[in-house]
Amino acid sequence: MSSAQQKVQQHPAFQQAQSKLNYYIAQLDKELSKYPVLVNLEQRTQVPKTYAVVGTAGLLALLHFVNALAAPVSNLIGWGLPAYLSFKALESPGHQDDVQWLTYWIVFGFFNFLEGFALRLVLYYFPWYFSFKTAFILWLQLPAFRGAQTTYYTVLKPVLSNISSRTNSGSSTSVNDTVTAENLRDRVATATSE
């Protein structure tokens, strides 16, 4: 090791930055230990789960800078983890996580539907669109923010309620006629027997 390298490593700012980095790595490792998949991956590969997650996040960030891969990476981030967590939510006894992921999929699907109409125009005027889309998707997903629920209740629910009330007022069934599973089975049986 050269003397210049030793001087840098002995500098108080370097030591303080290194201790902070070690603290954050330990915190991330503690948080990631909650996920059995990552613990199992660490045992099989002998690669610390913290380094694997940070490396994967870095690789995805790098792929975002390659514009041709930005759309698939953004959609992978929007689908991969939420699909796994939706599966876990279906298997869990509580309903709070079900609400989170149902609202996420409604907002994510609506957002992708709108994106299909205006993507070329948006990309022409906004070249870093997919980076911001990925940040938006992460905001929707992360439980600390509950962005999907916020977006659903402030934007989509009023729009969908307005459309639903217009549709119900023009149809033959009244708004108070609640469709239950039994009611739906009876309607299907009546329709198929005629």
C-alpha positions in Angstrom: 0.0 0.0 0.0 1.4 3.4 -1.0 1.9 6.2 1.5 -0.6 8.4 -0.3 -3.2 5.6 0.1 -2.4 5.3 3.8 -2.8 9.0 4.3 -6.2 9.0 2.6 -7.4 6.1 4.7 -6.2 7.7 7.9 -7.9 11.0 7.2 -10.8 11.7 9.6 -13.2 12.5 6.8 -12.5 9.2 5.2 -12.8 7.3 8.4 -16.1 9.1 9.2 -17.5 8.3 5.7 -16.4 4.7 6.1 -18.1 4.3 9.5 -21.3 5.8 8.1 -21.2 3.5 5.1 -20.7 0.5 7.4 -23.7 1.7 9.5 -25.9 1.9 6.5 -24.8 -1.4 5.2 -25.6 -3.0 8.6 -29.0 -1.4 8.6 -29.8 -2.6 5.1 -28.5 -6.1 5.9 -30.8 -6.1 9.0 -33.8 -5.0 6.8 -33.0 -7.5 4.1 -32.8 -10.4 6.6 -36.6 -10.2 6.9 -36.9 -11.7 3.4 -36.3 -15.5 3.4 -35.6 -15.5 -0.4 -32.6 -13.2 0.0 -31.3 -15.1 3.0 -31.6 -18.4 1.0 -29.8 -16.7 -2.0 -27.0 -15.5 0.3 -26.5 -19.0 1.7 -26.5 -20.6 -1.8 -24.2 -18.1 -3.5 -22.0 -17.0 -0.5 -22.6 -13.4 -1.8 -23.8 -11.1 1.0 -27.4 -10.1 0.3 -26.7 -6.5 0.8 -24.1 -6.5 -1.9 -26.4 -8.5 -4.2 -29.3 -6.0 -3.7 -27.0 -2.9 -4.1 -25.4 -4.5 -7.2 -28.7 -5.3 -8.8 -30.0 -1.8 -8.1 -26.8 -0.3 -9.6 -27.1 -2.6 -12.7 -30.7 -1.5 -13.2 -29.7 2.1 -12.8 -27.0 1.6 -15.4 -29.4 0.0 -17.8 -31.6 3.0 -17.4 -29.0 5.2 -18.9 -28.9 3.0 -22.0 -32.1 4.4 -23.5 -33.0 1.3 -25.5 -33.2 -0.7 -22.3 -35.0 1.9 -20.2 -38.5 0.8 -21.0 -38.1 -2.9 -20.3 -36.2 -2.2 -17.1 -38.8 0.2 -15.9 -41.6 -2.2 -16.7 -39.7 -5.0 -15.0 -39.4 -2.9 -11.8 -43.1 -2.2 -12.1 -44.0 -5.8 -12.4 -41.4 -8.1 -10.7 -41.5 -7.2 -7.0 -45.2 -6.2 -7.0 -46.1 -9.6 -8.6 -44.2 -11.5 -5.9 -45.6 -9.3 -3.1 -49.1 -9.7 -4.5 -48.7 -13.4 -4.3 -47.6 -13.1 -0.7 -50.6 -10.9 0.0 -53.0 -13.4 -1.4 -51.5 -16.1 0.9 -51.5 -13.9 4.1 -54.5 -13.8 6.4 -54.8 -10.0 6.6 -56.5 -7.7 4.1 -54.4 -4.5 4.4 -51.7 -5.8 2.1 -54.4 -6.9 -0.4 -55.7 -3.4 -0.6 -52.2 -2.0 -1.2 -51.5 -4.4 -4.1 -55.0 -4.2 -5.6 -54.8 -0.4 -5.7 -51.2 -0.7 -7.0 -52.3 -2.8 -10.0 -55.2 -0.5 -10.8 -52.9 2.5 -10.9 -50.1 0.8 -12.7 -52.4 -0.6 -15.3 -54.1 2.7 -15.8 -50.7 4.5 -16.1 -49.5 2.0 -18.7 -52.7 2.3 -20.6 -52.3 6.1 -20.8 -48.6 5.7 -21.7 -49.6 3.7 -24.7 -51.3 6.7 -26.3 -48.7 9.3 -25.7 -45.3 7.6 -25.4 -43.7 8.9 -28.5 -44.8 12.5 -27.8 -43.6 12.2 -24.2 -40.2 10.8 -25.2 -39.7 13.5 -27.7 -40.1 16.3 -25.2 -39.0 14.4 -22.1 -35.9 12.2 -22.8 -35.4 11.0 -19.2 -39.0 9.9 -19.0 -38.3 6.3 -18.0 -36.1 7.3 -15.1 -38.9 9.4 -13.7 -41.4 6.7 -14.4 -39.3 4.2 -12.4 -39.2 6.7 -9.5 -42.9 7.1 -9.7 -43.4 3.3 -9.8 -41.2 2.9 -6.7 -43.2 5.6 -5.0 -46.4 3.6 -5.8 -44.9 0.4 -4.5 -43.1 1.3 -1.3 -45.1 0.8 1.8 -43.6 3.8 3.5 -45.3 6.1 0.9 -48.5 4.2 -0.1 -48.4 6.1 -3.3 -50.8 3.7 -5.1 -53.5 4.3 -2.5 -52.9 8.0 -2.6 -53.1 8.1 -6.4 -56.2 5.9 -6.4 -58.2 7.8 -3.9 -57.3 11.3 -5.2 -57.3 10.7 -8.9 -58.8 7.5 -10.2 -61.6 6.8 -7.7 -63.4 10.2 -8.4 -63.0 9.6 -12.2 -64.2 5.9 -12.0 -67.0 6.8 -9.6 -68.3 9.4 -12.0 -68.2 7.0 -15.0 -69.8 4.3 -12.9 -72.6 6.6 -11.7 -73.3 7.6 -15.3 -73.4 4.0 -16.5 -75.7 2.9 -13.6 -78.1 5.7 -14.2 -78.5 4.7 -17.9 -78.9 1.0 -17.3 -81.9 -1.0 -16.3 -80.5 -2.0 -12.8 -80.7 0.5 -10.0 -77.7 1.8 -8.1 -79.0 0.2 -4.9 -79.2 -3.3 -6.6 -76.0 -4.9 -5.2 -74.6 -7.8 -7.1 -73.6 -10.7 -4.8 -72.2 -14.1 -5.7 -75.6 -15.8 -5.3 -77.3 -13.0 -7.3 -74.8 -13.3 -10.1 -75.2 -17.1 -10.2 -79.0 -16.7 -10.5 -78.6 -14.2 -13.3 -76.2 -16.5 -15.2 -78.5 -19.5 -14.7 -81.5 -17.5 -15.9 -79.6 -16.2 -18.9 -78.4 -19.6 -20.0 -81.8 -21.3 -19.5 -83.5 -18.9 -21.9 
